[in-house]
Amino acid sequence: MSRRGGGGRRGGGDYYREAQPGAPSSGQRGGGRSGRGGGGRGRGGGGGGRGGYGEGYAPPPRAQEERRRPTDPPPSSVSATVSSSSLSQDVDRQLSLREPEEAGTSCATSPPPPPASSLSSSSAGTPPASSKALRHPPRPGFGLVGRRCVVKANHFLVEVADKDLCHYDVSINPESISKTSNRNVISELVTLYKDSHLGRRMPVYDGRKSLYTAGPLPFTSKNFVVKLPDIGRDGSVRGEKEYNVTIRLAGRPDLHHLQEFLRGRQMDAPQETIQVLDVVLRESPSTNYTGVSRSFFSPRFGDPKDIGDGIEFWRGYYQSLRPTQMGSSLNVDISATTFYKSAPVVDFVFEYLNLRDGARPLSNSDRIKIKKVLRGLKVEATHRRELRIRYRITGITSMPMSQLTFDAGEGSANISVVQYFRQRYNCFLKHVNWPCLQAGSDSRPIYLPMEVCTIMEGQRYGKKLTERQVTEMLRFTCKRPQDREKNILEVVTQNNYNGDKYAKEFGIKVRNQLAAVDARILPPPKLKYHDSGREKLCSPAVGQWNMINKKMVNGGTIEYWTCLNFSRLRPNDVFQFCNDLVGMCNDKGMVFNPEPFTGIQSARPDNMETALRDVHYQSTERLSCRGKHIQLLIVVLPDISGYYGKIKRVCDTELGIVSQCCLPRHVSRGNKQYLENVALKINVKAGGRNTVLDDALHNNIPFVTDQPTIIYGADVTHPAPGEDSPSIAAVVASMDWPEVTKYRGLVSAQEHRKEMIQDLYTVKQDPQKGYVHGGMIRELLLSFYRAVNRKPYRIIFYRDGVSESQFADVLLHEMDAIRKACASLEEGYLPPVTFIVVQKRHHTRLFPQVHGDRNSTDRSGNILPGTVVDTKICHPTEFDFYLCSHAGIQGTSRPTHYHVLVDENRFSADRLQMLTNNLCYTYARCTRSVSVVPPAYYAHLAAFRARYYVEADPSDGGSTSVGGSRTRDTSSVVRQLPQIKDNVKDVMFFC
């Protein structure tokens, strides 16, 4: 497959390495001319050789090399970036040409000591080029490609009267971290002083430090005294509690600035003004419902549904005020989340642990599970019939309550919890072999038998759900587009925003109709398959196609393989499955040896690691003498879940075996569609390609095929709430140009719940080598160079998982890391970057204008794949769009939001939207277009895979002997992930 000759003005130059005594200078390498260069069909650039600089030619910095082209970043950006790199001046002077086969993943040098700021182990610790916020690029215009249509969006126009908004700072003494407590204080203050001291204003309050009014109060600063009933844990009134409240004028949010921003006349969003209006619309729901982040939940929206293990889900709705092109809009969506069932703690424990015999003591592992799931919960003690006392659980005792003793005071001897409750409360406990709940502190613990405690209502369950719970929740919450739209309108009607007293006070009106939005349906790309198949070109229909009459465009080769069966399936069934799978792979274009290098084996799940190591030993013994290794291990998983992660951890990081896991229920059926899907996964793990964009082969993808381009995807996955494991960052990058289909992935552990990727670029000091430059961006740039023999002239970076509040921090540090990684490879090497945030976790939904219209909906009733929106509900001035690139299967399709934070390549709206949509048809694991651009999708898969490399901590979490609370040590060093073996890392192991 030919590639366009490169070179151009910058020549197709090589990366540089450090100068060594006797090493050839750049001029000795020869190569093409330094002028416009090539057009040749080979890999070389600029008229000959391998695209190096001409003889005796010293490459100048890029900023001085040529007149700026339309695709180059502005000169100010380039010069600022060059000066920003702590490495560019000290290191780059000592760099010389690097041969492709010699290129490594890190570059050692011993320059004069760089600034202290550059000596951190990661880019996260290196100060960015500038502390100033980077301005996002303006929208380059609106897209024109595609069939025009109209869709409905769950955005409701908000009209605001011209009011004199005022912001007041609130200080409450004694302080409380409880929003509910703070709201009670301010509510009482307004009741007492509204007419006498507040000028009859009706303020809104955010529950923390800010209070807002529609018009000034009669003072700039004033102190108030508020008295509320002092309610004890048992619900009794113990007198009054006095609060001193200070209200002080802090600012005057300007509605005019908001209007100018919405009209596109002002670039910076007036966040404070938007915050005021958002707080106004949330004031009444905050009082009436249980708030979780930006959503509100209540049994009033439907009866709670039990999903097992003592957990239920509540229905509710999401609400957020957003600045858009049509004006301020209220984004409203139906929502659901999980809560603990209000039930006796004993019942919860029985259900959560699936116990049958309550007389038996809890095992230590069960005790730890209960401790983790109950810690922090509020319970009511019911052993005193006249009083219901409330406690917050801080831990679980390590001893059963029959053995747990304490000092009851009054000079008496220690007494057991069982004796104490019998003597003091005439309460005869049944589960005496169980531990106690603990409230209070370790120094002054309060022991509570589980059977006298009830979990209080309305406490959110934020931990990871089991597969069964997820299935149950989806069964109840998955709604077709027409039903979801109806439910959203019901919420808007029920909330009656226009009748709300706070909305009236601030002159806010909310329309009760969904926004009608102009959209376009982008055409699907043509997909190329191998010429030996009957169907060489494929035009997907409604986001899907199949492999009938097609062969993989580049079939991989599997010569040495075997299979391990950990299920209860009969050996003959497993043999037949392997035979069918090998046949399918060969039929679809792979070269797959029908005979395993060693016989198919069966093993018990509890002997799993030994069986895996035996396969590795056999392959080493039989194949290493021939310079070969096992290329694929097919694993039939055990009949019970929970073993997949262990298999991947051992194979990926210890044995270096590429594996393909299969569920026994699929193996026993031998379904043809399943075999095809597994064959697609195996092919890319064998280094093949399933399909490529036909435009890529004809050099017809703007900003990709004209010059060597690398496409990155990046994501960070965080541990479930309550877990202390590190966050996992993953970065993938395309390794084939111009096809952009093969990706290489790298993973790294980083600080707990840290979103910014810390190992994009690193500088470490080595006693022998000096300062060693590395990081995931740099390693992938070098891998691209080794694969393509050309350096990337353009970088496209899809960054998943970043919320709007994190845009500035992530962009400032990650763009800086990208530039430093490039500058560390070659003097003046600063390829233009387009940095795009990919957002899936938002609440914008698009509905067809007419439900059931076959011309505008797919079989699930959703909008058609390829539907793109960049008007009306999008940002007033910045470059963003919503793209629904996939066909719906069940429920309502969620479009992906793409927001461009840097665009030095200067994409047009059409070109970036078409590129993103077309890439969604190249996802390797299925014959459907996917909802998220594949580089970001692969990064998510790689990060999720690496989560299995972090072994779970089975310990008690550092608690004391009676189960006190624990604080995670955030300053501890993050334990790095085990290294993925090279032969695994070289292929798309995450597929």
Sequence and secondary structure as in RCSB ss.txt:
>XXXX:A:sequence
MSRRGGGGRRGGGDYYREAQPGAPSSGQRGGGRSGRGGGGRGRGGGGGGRGGYGEGYAPPPRAQEERRRPTDPPP
SSVSATVSSSSLSQDVDRQLSLREPEEAGTSCATSPPPPPASSLSSSSAGTPPASSKALRHPPRPGFGLVGRRCV
VKANHFLVEVADKDLCHYDVSINPESISKTSNRNVISELVTLYKDSHLGRRMPVYDGRKSLYTAGPLPFTSKNFV
VKLPDIGRDGSVRGEKEYNVTIRLAGRPDLHHLQEFLRGRQMDAPQETIQVLDVVLRESPSTNYTGVSRSFFSPR
FGDPKDIGDGIEFWRGYYQSLRPTQMGSSLNVDISATTFYKSAPVVDFVFEYLNLRDGARPLSNSDRIKIKKVLR
GLKVEATHRRELRIRYRITGITSMPMSQLTFDAGEGSANISVVQYFRQRYNCFLKHVNWPCLQAGSDSRPIYLPM
EVCTIMEGQRYGKKLTERQVTEMLRFTCKRPQDREKNILEVVTQNNYNGDKYAKEFGIKVRNQLAAVDARILPPP
KLKYHDSGREKLCSPAVGQWNMINKKMVNGGTIEYWTCLNFSRLRPNDVFQFCNDLVGMCNDKGMVFNPEPFTGI
QSARPDNMETALRDVHYQSTERLSCRGKHIQLLIVVLPDISGYYGKIKRVCDTELGIVSQCCLPRHVSRGNKQYL
ENVALKINVKAGGRNTVLDDALHNNIPFVTDQPTIIYGADVTHPAPGEDSPSIAAVVASMDWPEVTKYRGLVSAQ
EHRKEMIQDLYTVKQDPQKGYVHGGMIRELLLSFYRAVNRKPYRIIFYRDGVSESQFADVLLHEMDAIRKACASL
EEGYLPPVTFIVVQKRHHTRLFPQVHGDRNSTDRSGNILPGTVVDTKICHPTEFDFYLCSHAGIQGTSRPTHYHV
LVDENRFSADRLQMLTNNLCYTYARCTRSVSVVPPAYYAHLAAFRARYYVEADPSDGGSTSVGGSRTRDTSSVVR
QLPQIKDNVKDVMFFC
>XXXX:A:secstr
     B GGGTT   EEE  TT   GGGG  S SSS    SSS BTTSTTS   TT     HHHHS   TTS  H
HHHHHHHHH TTTTTTGGGEEE  GGG  S EEE  S   GGGGSSSGGGS  S SS     B       SEEEE
EEESEEEEEE    EEEEEEEEES  S HHHHHHHHHHHHHHHTTTTSTT   EE SSSEEEEES  S SEEEEE
EEEEEE TTS EEEEEEEEEEEEEEE   HHHHHHHHTTS SS  HHHHHHHHHHHHHHHHHHSEEETTEEE GG
GS  EEEETTEEEEEEEEEEEEEETTEEEEEEEEEEEEEE   BHHHHHHHHHT S TTS   HHHHHHHHHHHT
T EEEE SSTT  EEEE  EEEEEETTT EE  STT   EEHHHHHHHHH    S TTSEEEEEE SSSEEEEEG
GGEEE SS B  S   HHHHHHHHHHH   HHHHHHHHHHHHHHHTGGG HHHHHTTEEE  S EEEEEEE    
 EE  TTSS  EE  BTTB   TT   SB  EE SEEEEE SSS HHHHHHHHHHHHHHHHHTT EE SS SS  
EE  GGGHHHHHHHHHHHHHHHHGGGT    EEEEE  SSSS HHHHHHIIIIII   EEEE HHHHHHT HHHH
HHHHHHHHHHTT BS EEHHHHTT STTTTSS EEEEEEEEE   TT    EEEEEEEE STTT   EEEEEEEE
STT  S TTSSEEEEETTTEEEEE HHHHHHHHHHHHHSS  SEEEEEEES  GGGHHHHHHHHHHHHHHHHHTT
STT    EEEEEEE S    EEESSTT TTTB TTS B TTEEE SSSS SSB EEEEE S   SS    EEEEE
EEETT   HHHHHHHHHHHTT  TT SB  SS HHHHHHHHHHHHHHTTS    S  S  TT       TTS   
      HHHHTTTTT 
